[in-house]
């Protein structure tokens, strides 16, 4: 009875007896936790910091984050919209996307998508209108902003 504990780093459950072509078949990491997600602009931050206690689950190198920001005030923010403070940096060479649910931001009649680029720990926001180009979203300064999202990415 009790937990299975590995006392040395680099130990875990070894799946090498199964057929596969991967570079590692050792499951050696699982964790759950919280982090402080900060919504900001690339040129200027909001007058009052916009933060939320967000949650993450890390299984191996896959990290899923859940961020909920309700009734936030982004007054004073300028520049491109981003969320900083992710718990892990994205793997180099990876491109990770998700779909946020947003209210009060300038994405009317557009499809919004989030991006965590290669080697970064910041979420950026893009949108596209019918037959238009993808553009990085400016932060919409003001009150009553809502942002809900879940996103999975591969950690370095």
RADA-V983387 format. One record per helix or strand. SS is the DSSP state (a for helix, b for strand). FROM is the first residue (numbers start at 1). LEN is the number of residues. Records with the same first field share a line. If there is no record, write none. Layout:
BEGIN
SS = FROM-LEN ; FROM-LEN
END
This chain:
BEGIN
b = 13-2 ; 26-2 ; 30-12 ; 44-1 ; 50-10 ; 62-11 ; 78-1 ; 80-5 ; 90-1 ; 96-3 ; 101-3 ; 111-6 ; 123-6 ; 135-2 ; 138-1 ; 145-11
END
